[in-house]
């Protein structure tokens, strides 16, 4: 749901209020008030309660429509079964009987991440696991994860992990 301006948790006033509270807390940090510790605990408690209030309001006003939840859950159920063979969004969208654009929009709406992020994360976790626990060669792992060839797997792994599969296995 979009902000309609009715909810104070989304308003600039709340941000200003929380920033003012934080400045007040910081001000007391540098004071020589005889009750500095008690005042700071109270101000911090008030700040946390205001923040929690804003979060609860935001949650109430941003409930995800049921169909969006069903699509996202469907995608999350498909992913562990098919990520090794299918690295492409169209496969998952076809399985869910929706368009690739809609699947991408739903996943981003629910999580803030992309479908490709999820697929890549699963591939990276599986590749890391196989490199650490198996005696399979890097070429065999690339084949198992359905990469076109070993160099494309190595490039993928290096881009996401910051080191080559060979370096990762040694470390």
N, C-alpha and C positions, 0 to 999 in steps of 0.2 A: 504494500500500500504506500502511496505517496503521501508526503506531508501536506496537509491541507491548511496548515497555519493554526489549527485549533489546539495543537498539543504543545504545551510549554516546554516539553523535553527537547523539542527541536528548535526552539527559538533562540535568536541571538542574545536575548535577555538572560537566558539561563547560562550561556557561556560567559557573559559579562559577570554575572553573579558568582559563578564558580571561580573565575579568575580573581575577582575581588577577595573572595575567601582565601584563596591561595596566597595572595599578596599580604593579607592580614596575618596568616600563619608565618610567612617568611619574615614579616616585621617583628613578630614576637620572638622568632629565633635569635634575633640580634639585640633583643632588649635585655635590660637588667631588672625586669619586673620580679618582685619577690615570689610571685606565684606563677612564674614562667612555665614550669612543667605542667601544672594543672590547667592553665589557660591553653597551652598548646594541645593537650589531650582533648579538651572540650572543643576547641576550634577544629581540630582534625576529625573528631567524631561528627560534628555538624557537617563538615565538608563531605565526609563519606556518606552520611545519610542523604544529603542533597544529591550526590552523585548516584546513589542507589535508587533514589526516587526517580531521577531522570531516566535511568536504565529501565526501570520497571514500566514507566510510561511509554518509552520507546518500544519495548517488547510488546506491550498491549496494542499499540497502534501500528505495528509492522508485522502482524501475523501473516504467515505465508498461506496463500490460497491452497486448498486441499489438492487440486489438480497439479499444481507446481510441486508440492511435496511428493505426490505419487510418482511424478516423472523423475525427480531427483533420486528418490529411493530406488526406483527401477534401474536407473543408471548405475547407482552404487552397487546394486546386486549383480548387474551384468559384468561390471568391470573386473572383479577378481577371476571370473570364469573365462574371460576372452581377451584380456589385455596382452597376452603373449602373442596371439595370432593377429589381433586387430588393433592397430595403432591409429586408426582413422575415425573421425567423428561420424561419418555417414553410416558406418556399421551400427553404432549404438543408437543413432537416431532411427534407423530402419527397424531395429529390434523393438523400439518403443513406439513405432508408428507415428513419428513426428518429424519435422524438418530439422536439418542440422542447425539452422539459425535459431529455432525455438529451443532445442536442447542446449545450445551454447548460452542463450539468454537465461534459461532456467538455472543452470549450474552457476552462472555468474551471480544471478540474483540471490540464490540461497547461500552461497559460500564466498563470493568475491573472487573466486578462482575460475580458471577456464577448464574445459573438458580436457584439453591437451595437457594442462598441468597435472590433472589426475592420472591420465594415462602414463605420462612421463614419470610421475612419482612411483607408480606401480612397477614400471619397467626398471627404474633405477634401484628400487628396493630388491627386486628379484635378482637383478644383475649383481648387486653388492653381496647378497646372500650366497649366490652361486660362486662368486669369486672367492669368498671367504671359506665356504664349507665344502666345496666339491673339488674334484680333480679334473673337471672338464676344462678343455682348452678354451681360450678366449674365442676362437673361431666356433667351437661347439656351442658356447653360450650365445654368441651372436645368432647362430642358426636356430637355437632353441627359442630365442625371443623374436624370431622372424624378422631380423634386420636383413637388408638387401645383401650386405657383405660385412666383413670384419672391420674395414676402415670406417664405415658409417656407424657401426656400433661403438667403436672406439671414440669417434668424434662426439657422438651423443653422450657417452659416459663422461668423457673429459669435460664437456661443456657444463654438465650438471653437477659433477662431483669435484671438479677442479684438479683432477689428476687422471692419468690414463688407467685403464683396467689393470695393466701390468703393474704399475706403481701401487695401485690400491691393493692388489693381491699381495705384494711384497710387504706392504705396511700393515 
